[in-house]
Amino acid sequence: MTLFRSFQRDYVILAIVGAIFCIFPAFTNQFQLSVLILLIYWAYLGTAWNIMGGYAGQFSFGHAAFFGIGAYTSTVLFVNYDISPWIGMMVGAGFAATFGAFMGFLTFRFGVKGHFFALATFAFAEMLRLIAQDLDFIGSSIGLSLPIIGGDSWRYMLFEDSPVNYYWVILLFLVVGTAISIWIYHSKIGYYLQALREDEEAASALGINVLRYKVLAVAISAALTALGGSFFAQRFTFIDPSLVFGVAVSIEILLRPIFGGSGTIWGPLVGAIVLTPLEEFTRAFVRKPPEFLSFIQGRSGVDVMLFGVIVIIVVIYMPDGLVGTFPTWVERLRKRVRGDNGRATQEATP
Amino acid sequence: MSLLTVSNVTKRFGGLVAVDNVSLTIEEGEVLGLIGPNGAGKTTLFNAISGTHIPEEGDITFDGRTLIGMQPHEVCQLGLARTFQIVKPFAALNVVDNVKVGAFLRNRNARDAEAKAREIVDFVGLSDHAERPAKNLTTSGRKRLELARALATEPRLMLLDEVMAGLTPTESRQIVQVIKQIKDHYHLTLLVIEHVMQAIMTLSDRVAVLHHGQLIAIDNPQKIASDSAVIEAYLGKEFEFAND
């Protein structure tokens, strides 16, 4: 059966990708390892965003809200109550899911859609940022620092001596997150989310409780994103409101899945694989440009501009993202080889 | 007991009375045709039954349970599926996956839903296009897809809203055959809105005629075709009914 194959195929790809990533730390230096951690981290967050923004088509411009809730919950529990971040991040995921469900219910219940929904998510994230700035017990605008424990501790998820352990933690996140994403995509939930993304009226005529499934999508996506927020706090050992609730976080999260192909299983990972090294490359390029471009050397911001231009070009020519556009190219190529324009195959007569 | 009972239903849009005190019943296993000029209130009556509109007055019961106040998805879960006059395929999904969405209502398991969807895709004659995106289908294909998706929810009563609109006469004849086969094979009751007289007269056991929101006649096709009020309101001249 086709279904069985497609189900298995995605899990096989995941196993292969996971295995490849397991080999990398054996022959990477410290700098390459930190880029890889960043790559996996963005792939994971993109996968979480994709469940809501891709599968369900509810474009979120405010995922920083969930990210920040995760980062703050685990950190406050750690710093103030000495609770292990492994437990803290689960609590944070629960908070984020609850907040996401509340936000989703409020907006969807009153029919907020499309661009207005994106703006609403942005407003919720900004609201949390402002609240965090004014709450003293979570450090207000000064932020929170994690304690220096001197060494490695799995209990506190802090690895000062061997950062490779961060790599294993985030790789675990990515593998589990992607496995969940694959399962959703091929199951009833995934089909219902895609159906309501395409046409809400038709979806509800087929017995789908549109409101409930949209809220569910937000809650799942929020919980997974919050775990990423907790990881950020552990990795960088410092958080403040604009660092975790800021608009930059929201943009960085959605950039990779859209670039790679939103609504596809592998889009977020492909987006992260292409964009993260590209970001590093443009940075290095500006640091040491070729002779004829020497005038850009050391100009701050030029690397970001260059990166932006590359992203814009790709988005214009591949509006469905890398993974979304690839099958179209294959199809077009096949038609050219066959020499027909595809008309005949589109006839629906039996 | 009738499968569907519409009693004294009135639906207004502001000052416009779209459906005016309409009562009718549909018996199990029957095909009821619903005709009338554009703007007569056919689709509004459909929407009132399927939960999109809430009528101001009257009651609609399905198998003894009132549908008033139910959301469209709840109506569908009860076993009452509809198609749309303006087709609404899930464009990004392929044909089987479109139908699978409907099949998930009664099959939680993905493999069962897939099997059900493929069975129905074959039945409506779309098996050659099963893996193609729904957006690549022709009008006729899209109409079949609408049928297939609704059918996949395993309804007892299906509401078909102008399935033949925009089709060539040949395509219409083919889809009439498909509808007949569906009805017999899945033991369905049908409520059919249609403008193609040939089709509605051959398909229906009874025909109801709406005009300015009011039900002006409901009878078997032969009687409707010679009913003077219907001819004046809608048919325009005496419709020749082919006895076959």
Chai-1 contact restraints between the chains, C-beta under 6 A:
chainA,res_idxA,chainB,res_idxB,connection_type,confidence,min_distance_angstrom,max_distance_angstrom,comment,restraint_id
A,L3,B,R111,contact,1.0,0.0,6.0,A-B,restraint_1
A,L3,B,E114,contact,1.0,0.0,6.0,A-B,restraint_2
A,S187,B,A110,contact,1.0,0.0,6.0,A-B,restraint_3
A,K188,B,F104,contact,1.0,0.0,6.0,A-B,restraint_4
A,Y191,B,K100,contact,1.0,0.0,6.0,A-B,restraint_5
A,Y191,B,V101,contact,1.0,0.0,6.0,A-B,restraint_6
A,Y191,B,F104,contact,1.0,0.0,6.0,A-B,restraint_7
A,A195,B,F90,contact,1.0,0.0,6.0,A-B,restraint_8
A,A195,B,V101,contact,1.0,0.0,6.0,A-B,restraint_9
A,E198,B,F90,contact,1.0,0.0,6.0,A-B,restraint_10
A,E198,B,A91,contact,1.0,0.0,6.0,A-B,restraint_11
A,E198,B,A92,contact,1.0,0.0,6.0,A-B,restraint_12
A,D199,B,K88,contact,1.0,0.0,6.0,A-B,restraint_13
A,A202,B,K88,contact,1.0,0.0,6.0,A-B,restraint_14
A,S204,B,P72,contact,1.0,0.0,6.0,A-B,restraint_15
A,S204,B,H73,contact,1.0,0.0,6.0,A-B,restraint_16
A,A205,B,P72,contact,1.0,0.0,6.0,A-B,restraint_17
A,A205,B,R82,contact,1.0,0.0,6.0,A-B,restraint_18
A,L206,B,V101,contact,1.0,0.0,6.0,A-B,restraint_19
A,L206,B,G102,contact,1.0,0.0,6.0,A-B,restraint_20
A,L206,B,T153,contact,1.0,0.0,6.0,A-B,restraint_21
A,G207,B,H73,contact,1.0,0.0,6.0,A-B,restraint_22
A,G207,B,C76,contact,1.0,0.0,6.0,A-B,restraint_23
A,G207,B,Q77,contact,1.0,0.0,6.0,A-B,restraint_24
A,G207,B,L105,contact,1.0,0.0,6.0,A-B,restraint_25
A,G207,B,T153,contact,1.0,0.0,6.0,A-B,restraint_26
A,I208,B,H73,contact,1.0,0.0,6.0,A-B,restraint_27
A,N209,B,H73,contact,1.0,0.0,6.0,A-B,restraint_28
A,Q346,B,N136,contact,1.0,0.0,6.0,A-B,restraint_29
A,A348,B,L137,contact,1.0,0.0,6.0,A-B,restraint_30
A,A348,B,T138,contact,1.0,0.0,6.0,A-B,restraint_31
A,A348,B,S140,contact,1.0,0.0,6.0,A-B,restraint_32
A,A348,B,G141,contact,1.0,0.0,6.0,A-B,restraint_33
A,P350,B,G125,contact,1.0,0.0,6.0,A-B,restraint_34
